[in-house]
Amino acid sequence: MGEKKKLRVVLDTNVLVSALLFKGKLSNIVDLWERGRIIPLISRETFEEFKKVIAYPKFSLTASEIRTIIEENILPFFEVVEANEAIRDACKDRDDDKFLSCAVSAKAAYLVTGDAYLLSMKNFRGVKIITPRDFEALFD
């Protein structure tokens, strides 16, 4: 029997930060990539946003803790993709275009987000846009 194909997935910054920092339901997503059940995808642009957000004072992380998260939880598991599909003005918040660009460029199956506008799109150029809860339900 063949192994199930791993899903290629883009996680928006809020989902990624919540999955890594909080021990709630979203931490199950970390388990999915650590066990090799999904291939999380990140572009230079989405990675830069992640690094900026995770350094916010409200998270109270030291530079060493941030480096450890990146070195232990991101770099070994995430596929870095070249976001060569330029997408502009597809989202109400132009900052969200980079997630669509990453997902389309990488031929992701899913973009996982809590953003209401992105979720209202449901699908963008073959990429399904779903909530973290719906994404986790795929593995129940």
N, CA, C and O atoms as a GROMACS GRO file, in nm:
protein
  560
    1MET      N    1   0.084  -0.118   0.000
    1MET     CA    2   0.000   0.000   0.000
    1MET      C    3   0.088   0.124   0.000
    1MET      O    4   0.189   0.131   0.070
    2GLY      N    5   0.048   0.222  -0.080
    2GLY     CA    6   0.123   0.347  -0.088
    2GLY      C    7   0.095   0.437   0.030
    2GLY      O    8  -0.011   0.430   0.093
    3GLU      N    9   0.190   0.520   0.058
    3GLU     CA   10   0.174   0.617   0.166
    3GLU      C   11   0.082   0.728   0.119
    3GLU      O   12   0.087   0.768   0.002
    4LYS      N   13  -0.002   0.779   0.208
    4LYS     CA   14  -0.088   0.891   0.174
    4LYS      C   15  -0.002   1.010   0.134
    4LYS      O   16   0.102   1.037   0.193
    5LYS      N   17  -0.048   1.080   0.032
    5LYS     CA   18   0.024   1.198  -0.013
    5LYS      C   19   0.012   1.307   0.095
    5LYS      O   20  -0.097   1.333   0.146
    6LYS      N   21   0.124   1.368   0.127
    6LYS     CA   22   0.124   1.474   0.227
    6LYS      C   23   0.063   1.600   0.166
    6LYS      O   24   0.093   1.636   0.053
    7LEU      N   25  -0.022   1.665   0.244
    7LEU     CA   26  -0.085   1.788   0.197
    7LEU      C   27   0.013   1.904   0.205
    7LEU      O   28   0.083   1.923   0.305
    8ARG      N   29   0.017   1.981   0.098
    8ARG     CA   30   0.098   2.103   0.093
    8ARG      C   31   0.010   2.217   0.144
    8ARG      O   32  -0.098   2.240   0.092
    9VAL      N   33   0.059   2.287   0.248
    9VAL     CA   34  -0.026   2.380   0.321
    9VAL      C   35   0.048   2.511   0.351
    9VAL      O   36   0.164   2.511   0.391
   10VAL      N   37  -0.024   2.622   0.332
   10VAL     CA   38   0.025   2.752   0.377
   10VAL      C   39  -0.058   2.791   0.499
   10VAL      O   40  -0.181   2.787   0.496
   11LEU      N   41   0.010   2.828   0.606
   11LEU     CA   42  -0.055   2.874   0.729
   11LEU      C   43  -0.034   3.024   0.738
   11LEU      O   44   0.079   3.072   0.727
   12ASP      N   45  -0.142   3.099   0.759
   12ASP     CA   46  -0.120   3.243   0.772
   12ASP      C   47  -0.048   3.270   0.905
   12ASP      O   48  -0.041   3.183   0.991
   13THR      N   49   0.004   3.389   0.919
   13THR     CA   50   0.089   3.421   1.035
   13THR      C   51   0.017   3.402   1.168
   13THR      O   52   0.076   3.348   1.261
   14ASN      N   53  -0.107   3.443   1.178
   14ASN     CA   54  -0.179   3.427   1.305
   14ASN      C   55  -0.196   3.281   1.342
   14ASN      O   56  -0.181   3.244   1.458
   15VAL      N   57  -0.227   3.197   1.244
   15VAL     CA   58  -0.241   3.054   1.269
   15VAL      C   59  -0.107   2.995   1.311
   15VAL      O   60  -0.099   2.919   1.407
   16LEU      N   61  -0.002   3.031   1.239
   16LEU     CA   62   0.131   2.978   1.269
   16LEU      C   63   0.178   3.018   1.409
   16LEU      O   64   0.227   2.935   1.484
   17VAL      N   65   0.164   3.145   1.443
   17VAL     CA   66   0.206   3.192   1.575
   17VAL      C   67   0.124   3.124   1.684
   17VAL      O   68   0.179   3.079   1.784
   18SER      N   69  -0.007   3.117   1.666
   18SER     CA   70  -0.092   3.052   1.766
   18SER      C   71  -0.057   2.905   1.783
   18SER      O   72  -0.052   2.854   1.895
   19ALA      N   73  -0.031   2.836   1.672
   19ALA     CA   74   0.004   2.694   1.679
   19ALA      C   75   0.134   2.672   1.755
   19ALA      O   76   0.148   2.575   1.829
   20LEU      N   77   0.230   2.762   1.735
   20LEU     CA   78   0.360   2.746   1.799
   20LEU      C   79   0.365   2.792   1.944
   20LEU      O   80   0.436   2.732   2.025
   21LEU      N   81   0.291   2.896   1.977
   21LEU     CA   82   0.307   2.957   2.110
   21LEU      C   83   0.204   2.916   2.213
   21LEU      O   84   0.229   2.926   2.333
   22PHE      N   85   0.088   2.870   2.168
   22PHE     CA   86  -0.019   2.842   2.263
   22PHE      C   87  -0.053   2.694   2.259
   22PHE      O   88  -0.058   2.633   2.152
   23LYS      N   89  -0.076   2.637   2.374
   23LYS     CA   90  -0.099   2.493   2.385
   23LYS      C   91  -0.246   2.455   2.366
   23LYS      O   92  -0.291   2.355   2.422
   24GLY      N   93  -0.317   2.531   2.291
   24GLY     CA   94  -0.458   2.501   2.263
   24GLY      C   95  -0.472   2.407   2.146
   24GLY      O   96  -0.380   2.335   2.109
   25LYS      N   97  -0.590   2.410   2.089
   25LYS     CA   98  -0.625   2.321   1.978
   25LYS      C   99  -0.530   2.336   1.859
   25LYS      O  100  -0.496   2.238   1.794
   26LEU      N  101  -0.488   2.458   1.830
   26LEU     CA  102  -0.403   2.479   1.713
   26LEU      C  103  -0.267   2.412   1.724
   26LEU      O  104  -0.200   2.390   1.623
   27SER      N  105  -0.225   2.378   1.845
   27SER     CA  106  -0.095   2.312   1.859
   27SER      C  107  -0.096   2.175   1.791
   27SER      O  108   0.010   2.118   1.765
   28ASN      N  109  -0.215   2.121   1.762
   28ASN     CA  110  -0.223   1.995   1.687
   28ASN      C  111  -0.164   2.010   1.547
   28ASN      O  112  -0.115   1.913   1.490
   29ILE      N  113  -0.169   2.131   1.492
   29ILE     CA  114  -0.113   2.154   1.359
   29ILE      C  115   0.038   2.134   1.362
   29ILE      O  116   0.096   2.081   1.267
   30VAL      N  117   0.103   2.176   1.470
   30VAL     CA  118   0.247   2.154   1.485
   30VAL      C  119   0.276   2.004   1.481
   30VAL      O  120   0.370   1.961   1.415
   31ASP      N  121   0.196   1.926   1.550
   31ASP     CA  122   0.212   1.782   1.551
   31ASP      C  123   0.201   1.724   1.410
   31ASP      O  124   0.275   1.632   1.374
   32LEU      N  125   0.111   1.778   1.329
   32LEU     CA  126   0.094   1.729   1.192
   32LEU      C  127   0.222   1.747   1.111
   32LEU      O  128   0.262   1.658   1.037
   33TRP      N  129   0.287   1.864   1.124
   33TRP     CA  130   0.408   1.880   1.044
   33TRP      C  131   0.526   1.807   1.107
   33TRP      O  132   0.612   1.758   1.034
   34GLU      N  133   0.532   1.798   1.239
   34GLU     CA  134   0.643   1.726   1.302
   34GLU      C  135   0.637   1.576   1.272
   34GLU      O  136   0.741   1.510   1.267
   35ARG      N  137   0.518   1.523   1.254
   35ARG     CA  138   0.503   1.380   1.220
   35ARG      C  139   0.504   1.356   1.070
   35ARG      O  140   0.486   1.242   1.025
   36GLY      N  141   0.526   1.461   0.992
   36GLY     CA  142   0.536   1.445   0.848
   36GLY      C  143   0.405   1.422   0.776
   36GLY      O  144   0.405   1.369   0.665
   37ARG      N  145   0.295   1.462   0.836
   37ARG     CA  146   0.165   1.441   0.772
   37ARG      C  147   0.129   1.554   0.677
   37ARG      O  148   0.046   1.537   0.588
   38ILE      N  149   0.192   1.670   0.695
   38ILE     CA  150   0.171   1.782   0.604
   38ILE      C  151   0.306   1.843   0.569
   38ILE      O  152   0.405   1.826   0.640
   39ILE      N  153   0.308   1.914   0.458
   39ILE     CA  154   0.426   1.992   0.421
   39ILE      C  155   0.387   2.139   0.433
   39ILE      O  156   0.319   2.192   0.346
   40PRO      N  157   0.431   2.204   0.541
   40PRO     CA  158   0.402   2.346   0.555
   40PRO      C  159   0.494   2.425   0.461
   40PRO      O  160   0.612   2.394   0.445
   41LEU      N  161   0.437   2.528   0.400
   41LEU     CA  162   0.508   2.606   0.300
   41LEU      C  163   0.523   2.749   0.348
   41LEU      O  164   0.434   2.805   0.412
   42ILE      N  165   0.637   2.808   0.316
   42ILE     CA  166   0.661   2.946   0.358
   42ILE      C  167   0.744   3.014   0.249
   42ILE      O  168   0.833   2.953   0.190
   43SER      N  169   0.714   3.139   0.224
   43SER     CA  170   0.792   3.217   0.128
   43SER      C  171   0.877   3.318   0.207
   43SER      O  172   0.859   3.334   0.327
   44ARG      N  173   0.966   3.383   0.138
   44ARG     CA  174   1.048   3.484   0.204
   44ARG      C  175   0.959   3.590   0.269
   44ARG      O  176   0.983   3.633   0.381
   45GLU      N  177   0.855   3.632   0.195
   45GLU     CA  178   0.767   3.737   0.246
   45GLU      C  179   0.687   3.692   0.368
   45GLU      O  180   0.674   3.767   0.464
   46THR      N  181   0.634   3.570   0.364
   46THR     CA  182   0.554   3.524   0.478
   46THR      C  183   0.645   3.494   0.598
   46THR      O  184   0.604   3.512   0.713
   47PHE      N  185   0.768   3.449   0.572
   47PHE     CA  186   0.863   3.424   0.680
   47PHE      C  187   0.904   3.555   0.747
   47PHE      O  188   0.914   3.562   0.870
   48GLU      N  189   0.926   3.659   0.668
   48GLU     CA  190   0.961   3.790   0.724
   48GLU      C  191   0.848   3.841   0.814
   48GLU      O  192   0.874   3.894   0.922
   49GLU      N  193   0.724   3.824   0.770
   49GLU     CA  194   0.612   3.868   0.854
   49GLU      C  195   0.607   3.787   0.984
   49GLU      O  196   0.587   3.843   1.091
   50PHE      N  197   0.626   3.655   0.973
   50PHE     CA  198   0.628   3.570   1.092
   50PHE      C  199   0.734   3.618   1.192
   50PHE      O  200   0.706   3.631   1.311
   51LYS      N  201   0.855   3.644   1.143
   51LYS     CA  202   0.963   3.687   1.233
   51LYS      C  203   0.929   3.820   1.300
   51LYS      O  204   0.962   3.841   1.417
   52LYS      N  205   0.865   3.909   1.227
   52LYS     CA  206   0.827   4.038   1.284
   52LYS      C  207   0.720   4.019   1.392
   52LYS      O  208   0.729   4.077   1.501
   53VAL      N  209   0.619   3.938   1.363
   53VAL     CA  210   0.507   3.920   1.456
   53VAL      C  211   0.550   3.846   1.582
   53VAL      O  212   0.512   3.884   1.692
   54ILE      N  213   0.629   3.741   1.566
   54ILE     CA  214   0.668   3.662   1.684
   54ILE      C  215   0.756   3.743   1.780
   54ILE      O  216   0.769   3.708   1.897
   55ALA      N  217   0.814   3.851   1.730
   55ALA     CA  218   0.897   3.937   1.815
   55ALA      C  219   0.817   4.046   1.886
   55ALA      O  220   0.874   4.126   1.961
   56TYR      N  221   0.686   4.051   1.863
   56TYR     CA  222   0.604   4.152   1.931
   56TYR      C  223   0.621   4.140   2.082
   56TYR      O  224   0.626   4.029   2.135
   57PRO      N  225   0.629   4.252   2.152
   57PRO     CA  226   0.645   4.250   2.298
   57PRO      C  227   0.537   4.169   2.370
   57PRO      O  228   0.564   4.110   2.474
   58LYS      N  229   0.415   4.166   2.317
   58LYS     CA  230   0.308   4.095   2.387
   58LYS      C  231   0.336   3.946   2.404
   58LYS      O  232   0.277   3.881   2.490
   59PHE      N  233   0.428   3.890   2.322
   59PHE     CA  234   0.460   3.748   2.335
   59PHE      C  235   0.575   3.724   2.433
   59PHE      O  236   0.600   3.609   2.472
   60SER      N  237   0.643   3.828   2.474
   60SER     CA  238   0.749   3.821   2.576
   60SER      C  239   0.855   3.715   2.545
   60SER      O  240   0.899   3.644   2.636
   61LEU      N  241   0.896   3.704   2.420
   61LEU     CA  242   0.999   3.607   2.384
   61LEU      C  243   1.134   3.677   2.370
   61LEU      O  244   1.143   3.787   2.316
   62THR      N  245   1.238   3.611   2.419
   62THR     CA  246   1.373   3.664   2.402
   62THR      C  247   1.420   3.632   2.260
   62THR      O  248   1.362   3.549   2.190
   63ALA      N  249   1.527   3.699   2.219
   63ALA     CA  250   1.586   3.670   2.087
   63ALA      C  251   1.628   3.524   2.078
   63ALA      O  252   1.615   3.462   1.974
   64SER      N  253   1.679   3.471   2.188
   64SER     CA  254   1.721   3.330   2.192
   64SER      C  255   1.601   3.236   2.175
   64SER      O  256   1.610   3.137   2.103
   65GLU      N  257   1.491   3.267   2.241
   65GLU     CA  258   1.370   3.184   2.228
   65GLU      C  259   1.316   3.188   2.085
   65GLU      O  260   1.272   3.086   2.031
   66ILE      N  261   1.318   3.306   2.025
   66ILE     CA  262   1.271   3.318   1.886
   66ILE      C  263   1.361   3.237   1.794
   66ILE      O  264   1.312   3.165   1.707
   67ARG      N  265   1.491   3.248   1.812
   67ARG     CA  266   1.586   3.171   1.730
   67ARG      C  267   1.562   3.021   1.746
   67ARG      O  268   1.565   2.947   1.648
   68THR      N  269   1.537   2.976   1.868
   68THR     CA  270   1.510   2.834   1.892
   68THR      C  271   1.383   2.788   1.821
   68THR      O  272   1.382   2.682   1.760
   69ILE      N  273   1.278   2.868   1.827
   69ILE     CA  274   1.153   2.834   1.757
   69ILE      C  275   1.180   2.820   1.608
   69ILE      O  276   1.135   2.724   1.545
   70ILE      N  277   1.252   2.915   1.552
   70ILE     CA  278   1.281   2.911   1.408
   70ILE      C  279   1.368   2.790   1.374
   70ILE      O  280   1.341   2.719   1.276
   71GLU      N  281   1.472   2.766   1.452
   71GLU     CA  282   1.566   2.657   1.423
   71GLU      C  283   1.508   2.519   1.449
   71GLU      O  284   1.544   2.423   1.381
   72GLU      N  285   1.418   2.507   1.547
   72GLU     CA  286   1.366   2.375   1.583
   72GLU      C  287   1.228   2.345   1.526
   72GLU      O  288   1.196   2.229   1.501
   73ASN      N  289   1.146   2.447   1.506
   73ASN     CA  290   1.009   2.423   1.463
   73ASN      C  291   0.979   2.464   1.319
   73ASN      O  292   0.884   2.413   1.259
   74ILE      N  293   1.058   2.554   1.264
   74ILE     CA  294   1.030   2.602   1.128
   74ILE      C  295   1.127   2.541   1.027
   74ILE      O  296   1.086   2.467   0.938
   75LEU      N  297   1.254   2.572   1.041
   75LEU     CA  298   1.352   2.534   0.939
   75LEU      C  299   1.357   2.384   0.907
   75LEU      O  300   1.369   2.349   0.790
   76PRO      N  301   1.349   2.294   1.006
   76PRO     CA  302   1.356   2.152   0.971
   76PRO      C  303   1.233   2.099   0.897
   76PRO      O  304   1.241   1.994   0.833
   77PHE      N  305   1.122   2.168   0.904
   77PHE     CA  306   0.996   2.112   0.855
   77PHE      C  307   0.935   2.187   0.737
   77PHE      O  308   0.864   2.127   0.656
   78PHE      N  309   0.959   2.315   0.727
   78PHE     CA  310   0.892   2.398   0.626
   78PHE      C  311   0.968   2.395   0.494
   78PHE      O  312   1.091   2.398   0.491
   79GLU      N  313   0.892   2.389   0.386
   79GLU     CA  314   0.952   2.402   0.254
   79GLU      C  315   0.947   2.550   0.217
   79GLU      O  316   0.840   2.612   0.216
   80VAL      N  317   1.062   2.605   0.186
   80VAL     CA  318   1.070   2.745   0.146
   80VAL      C  319   1.043   2.751  -0.004
   80VAL      O  320   1.109   2.683  -0.083
   81VAL      N  321   0.947   2.833  -0.042
   81VAL     CA  322   0.909   2.842  -0.182
   81VAL      C  323   0.935   2.982  -0.237
   81VAL      O  324   0.932   3.081  -0.164
   82GLU      N  325   0.960   2.985  -0.364
   82GLU     CA  326   0.974   3.112  -0.435
   82GLU      C  327   0.834   3.156  -0.476
   82GLU      O  328   0.769   3.090  -0.556
   83ALA      N  329   0.790   3.266  -0.421
   83ALA     CA  330   0.655   3.316  -0.452
   83ALA      C  331   0.662   3.391  -0.585
   83ALA      O  332   0.668   3.514  -0.589
   84ASN      N  333   0.660   3.314  -0.695
   84ASN     CA  334   0.676   3.373  -0.827
   84ASN      C  335   0.544   3.409  -0.894
   84ASN      O  336   0.543   3.464  -1.004
   85GLU      N  337   0.434   3.377  -0.830
   85GLU     CA  338   0.301   3.418  -0.879
   85GLU      C  339   0.267   3.549  -0.812
   85GLU      O  340   0.222   3.552  -0.697
   86ALA      N  341   0.287   3.657  -0.882
   86ALA     CA  342   0.257   3.789  -0.825
   86ALA      C  343   0.106   3.808  -0.817
   86ALA      O  344   0.036   3.807  -0.919
   87ILE      N  345   0.058   3.827  -0.697
   87ILE     CA  346  -0.085   3.849  -0.675
   87ILE      C  347  -0.100   3.983  -0.604
   87ILE      O  348  -0.043   4.006  -0.498
   88ARG      N  349  -0.178   4.068  -0.666
   88ARG     CA  350  -0.197   4.202  -0.610
   88ARG      C  351  -0.345   4.235  -0.605
   88ARG      O  352  -0.421   4.203  -0.697
   89ASP      N  353  -0.384   4.299  -0.497
   89ASP     CA  354  -0.520   4.350  -0.481
   89ASP      C  355  -0.628   4.242  -0.486
   89ASP      O  356  -0.743   4.270  -0.519
   90ALA      N  357  -0.592   4.118  -0.452
   90ALA     CA  358  -0.692   4.012  -0.444
   90ALA      C  359  -0.764   4.017  -0.309
   90ALA      O  360  -0.878   3.972  -0.297
   91CYS      N  361  -0.696   4.073  -0.209
   91CYS     CA  362  -0.750   4.077  -0.073
   91CYS      C  363  -0.784   4.220  -0.033
   91CYS      O  364  -0.727   4.317  -0.083
   92LYS      N  365  -0.877   4.229   0.059
   92LYS     CA  366  -0.910   4.360   0.116
   92LYS      C  367  -0.786   4.419   0.185
   92LYS      O  368  -0.756   4.537   0.169
   93ASP      N  369  -0.716   4.336   0.261
   93ASP     CA  370  -0.591   4.375   0.326
   93ASP      C  371  -0.478   4.331   0.233
   93ASP      O  372  -0.451   4.212   0.220
   94ARG      N  373  -0.412   4.425   0.169
   94ARG     CA  374  -0.309   4.392   0.071
   94ARG      C  375  -0.197   4.308   0.130
   94ARG      O  376  -0.129   4.236   0.058
   95ASP      N  377  -0.178   4.316   0.262
   95ASP     CA  378  -0.076   4.233   0.326
   95ASP      C  379  -0.107   4.084   0.316
   95ASP      O  380  -0.017   4.001   0.330
   96ASP      N  381  -0.232   4.049   0.291
   96ASP     CA  382  -0.269   3.908   0.280
   96ASP      C  383  -0.241   3.850   0.142
   96ASP      O  384  -0.241   3.728   0.125
   97ASP      N  385  -0.216   3.935   0.043
   97ASP     CA  386  -0.186   3.886  -0.092
   97ASP      C  387  -0.066   3.792  -0.092
   97ASP      O  388  -0.060   3.698  -0.172
   98LYS      N  389   0.030   3.816  -0.002
   98LYS     CA  390   0.151   3.734   0.001
   98LYS      C  391   0.120   3.588   0.034
   98LYS      O  392   0.192   3.498  -0.009
   99PHE      N  393   0.014   3.563   0.111
   99PHE     CA  394  -0.023   3.425   0.144
   99PHE      C  395  -0.083   3.355   0.023
   99PHE      O  396  -0.057   3.237  -0.001
  100LEU      N  397  -0.165   3.428  -0.052
  100LEU     CA  398  -0.219   3.373  -0.176
  100LEU      C  399  -0.107   3.346  -0.275
  100LEU      O  400  -0.105   3.242  -0.342
  101SER      N  401  -0.014   3.439  -0.286
  101SER     CA  402   0.100   3.423  -0.376
  101SER      C  403   0.182   3.300  -0.340
  101SER      O  404   0.220   3.222  -0.427
  102CYS      N  405   0.210   3.283  -0.212
  102CYS     CA  406   0.285   3.166  -0.165
  102CYS      C  407   0.210   3.038  -0.198
  102CYS      O  408   0.268   2.943  -0.250
  103ALA      N  409   0.081   3.035  -0.167
  103ALA     CA  410   0.000   2.915  -0.187
  103ALA      C  411  -0.010   2.877  -0.334
  103ALA      O  412   0.005   2.760  -0.370
  104VAL      N  413  -0.037   2.975  -0.420
  104VAL     CA  414  -0.051   2.947  -0.563
  104VAL      C  415   0.084   2.907  -0.622
  104VAL      O  416   0.091   2.811  -0.699
  105SER      N  417   0.190   2.978  -0.588
  105SER     CA  418   0.323   2.948  -0.641
  105SER      C  419   0.368   2.808  -0.603
  105SER      O  420   0.432   2.738  -0.682
  106ALA      N  421   0.335   2.766  -0.482
  106ALA     CA  422   0.379   2.636  -0.430
  106ALA      C  423   0.281   2.523  -0.462
  106ALA      O  424   0.304   2.408  -0.425
  107LYS      N  425   0.173   2.557  -0.531
  107LYS     CA  426   0.069   2.458  -0.560
  107LYS      C  427   0.018   2.391  -0.432
  107LYS      O  428   0.004   2.270  -0.423
  108ALA      N  429  -0.008   2.476  -0.333
  108ALA     CA  430  -0.061   2.427  -0.204
  108ALA      C  431  -0.203   2.376  -0.223
  108ALA      O  432  -0.277   2.425  -0.308
  109ALA      N  433  -0.239   2.278  -0.143
  109ALA     CA  434  -0.378   2.230  -0.143
  109ALA      C  435  -0.464   2.324  -0.059
  109ALA      O  436  -0.581   2.346  -0.091
  110TYR      N  437  -0.406   2.378   0.048
  110TYR     CA  438  -0.483   2.459   0.143
  110TYR      C  439  -0.407   2.583   0.188
  110TYR      O  440  -0.284   2.584   0.198
  111LEU      N  441  -0.484   2.687   0.214
  111LEU     CA  442  -0.439   2.804   0.289
  111LEU      C  443  -0.525   2.804   0.415
  111LEU      O  444  -0.647   2.814   0.408
  112VAL      N  445  -0.460   2.793   0.530
  112VAL     CA  446  -0.531   2.785   0.658
  112VAL      C  447  -0.524   2.923   0.724
  112VAL      O  448  -0.416   2.976   0.748
  113THR      N  449  -0.641   2.978   0.754
  113THR     CA  450  -0.648   3.114   0.805
  113THR      C  451  -0.771   3.134   0.892
  113THR      O  452  -0.868   3.058   0.884
  114GLY      N  453  -0.766   3.237   0.973
  114GLY     CA  454  -0.884   3.279   1.047
  114GLY      C  455  -0.938   3.409   0.992
  114GLY      O  456  -1.037   3.462   1.043
  115ASP      N  457  -0.876   3.461   0.887
  115ASP     CA  458  -0.914   3.589   0.828
  115ASP      C  459  -1.047   3.577   0.754
  115ASP      O  460  -1.060   3.497   0.661
  116ALA      N  461  -1.145   3.656   0.796
  116ALA     CA  462  -1.281   3.646   0.740
  116ALA      C  463  -1.285   3.673   0.590
  116ALA      O  464  -1.357   3.606   0.517
  117TYR      N  465  -1.209   3.771   0.545
  117TYR     CA  466  -1.212   3.803   0.402
  117TYR      C  467  -1.153   3.689   0.319
  117TYR      O  468  -1.212   3.648   0.219
  118LEU      N  469  -1.038   3.638   0.361
  118LEU     CA  470  -0.979   3.524   0.288
  118LEU      C  471  -1.074   3.405   0.291
  118LEU      O  472  -1.092   3.338   0.189
  119LEU      N  473  -1.133   3.378   0.406
  119LEU     CA  474  -1.226   3.264   0.417
  119LEU      C  475  -1.346   3.281   0.325
  119LEU      O  476  -1.398   3.182   0.274
  120SER      N  477  -1.390   3.404   0.305
  120SER     CA  478  -1.505   3.427   0.217
  120SER      C  479  -1.474   3.391   0.072
  120SER      O  480  -1.565   3.368  -0.007
  121MET      N  481  -1.346   3.387   0.037
  121MET     CA  482  -1.306   3.350  -0.099
  121MET      C  483  -1.326   3.200  -0.124
  121MET      O  484  -1.355   3.159  -0.236
  122LYS      N  485  -1.310   3.120  -0.020
  122LYS     CA  486  -1.326   2.974  -0.021
  122LYS      C  487  -1.223   2.901  -0.108
  122LYS      O  488  -1.173   2.795  -0.070
  123ASN      N  489  -1.192   2.957  -0.221
  123ASN     CA  490  -1.100   2.893  -0.314
  123ASN      C  491  -1.033   3.003  -0.395
  123ASN      O  492  -1.098   3.100  -0.434
  124PHE      N  493  -0.906   2.989  -0.420
  124PHE     CA  494  -0.836   3.087  -0.503
  124PHE      C  495  -0.738   3.013  -0.592
  124PHE      O  496  -0.640   2.956  -0.543
  125ARG      N  497  -0.764   3.013  -0.720
  125ARG     CA  498  -0.678   2.947  -0.819
  125ARG      C  499  -0.641   2.805  -0.778
  125ARG      O  500  -0.525   2.764  -0.786
  126GLY      N  501  -0.739   2.731  -0.733
  126GLY     CA  502  -0.719   2.591  -0.698
  126GLY      C  503  -0.676   2.566  -0.555
  126GLY      O  504  -0.662   2.450  -0.514
  127VAL      N  505  -0.654   2.670  -0.478
  127VAL     CA  506  -0.615   2.655  -0.337
  127VAL      C  507  -0.740   2.671  -0.252
  127VAL      O  508  -0.807   2.774  -0.258
  128LYS      N  509  -0.771   2.570  -0.171
  128LYS     CA  510  -0.885   2.579  -0.080
  128LYS      C  511  -0.845   2.664   0.040
  128LYS      O  512  -0.736   2.649   0.095
  129ILE      N  513  -0.935   2.753   0.080
  129ILE     CA  514  -0.907   2.842   0.193
  129ILE      C  515  -1.001   2.803   0.306
  129ILE      O  516  -1.123   2.817   0.294
  130ILE      N  517  -0.944   2.755   0.417
  130ILE     CA  518  -1.026   2.700   0.525
  130ILE      C  519  -0.975   2.746   0.662
  130ILE      O  520  -0.864   2.796   0.677
  131THR      N  521  -1.062   2.727   0.761
  131THR     CA  522  -1.028   2.761   0.899
  131THR      C  523  -0.935   2.654   0.958
  131THR      O  524  -0.930   2.542   0.908
  132PRO      N  525  -0.864   2.688   1.065
  132PRO     CA  526  -0.783   2.586   1.133
  132PRO      C  527  -0.868   2.467   1.179
  132PRO      O  528  -0.825   2.352   1.170
  133ARG      N  529  -0.987   2.495   1.229
  133ARG     CA  530  -1.075   2.387   1.277
  133ARG      C  531  -1.110   2.291   1.162
  133ARG      O  532  -1.103   2.169   1.179
  134ASP      N  533  -1.148   2.346   1.046
  134ASP     CA  534  -1.181   2.261   0.932
  134ASP      C  535  -1.059   2.186   0.882
  134ASP      O  536  -1.069   2.071   0.838
  135PHE      N  537  -0.943   2.249   0.890
  135PHE     CA  538  -0.821   2.182   0.848
  135PHE      C  539  -0.791   2.064   0.940
  135PHE      O  540  -0.762   1.954   0.893
  136GLU      N  541  -0.799   2.087   1.070
  136GLU     CA  542  -0.773   1.978   1.165
  136GLU      C  543  -0.872   1.864   1.148
  136GLU      O  544  -0.837   1.747   1.169
  137ALA      N  545  -0.995   1.896   1.111
  137ALA     CA  546  -1.097   1.793   1.092
  137ALA      C  547  -1.061   1.697   0.979
  137ALA      O  548  -1.110   1.584   0.975
  138LEU      N  549  -0.977   1.740   0.887
  138LEU     CA  550  -0.934   1.652   0.778
  138LEU      C  551  -0.854   1.534   0.830
  138LEU      O  552  -0.841   1.432   0.762
  139PHE      N  553  -0.800   1.546   0.950
  139PHE     CA  554  -0.712   1.443   1.006
  139PHE      C  555  -0.777   1.365   1.120
  139PHE      O  556  -0.712   1.281   1.182
  140ASP      N  557  -0.904   1.392   1.149
  140ASP     CA  558  -0.974   1.321   1.257
  140ASP      C  559  -1.011   1.181   1.214
  140ASP      O  560  -1.071   1.106   1.292
   0.00000   0.00000   0.00000
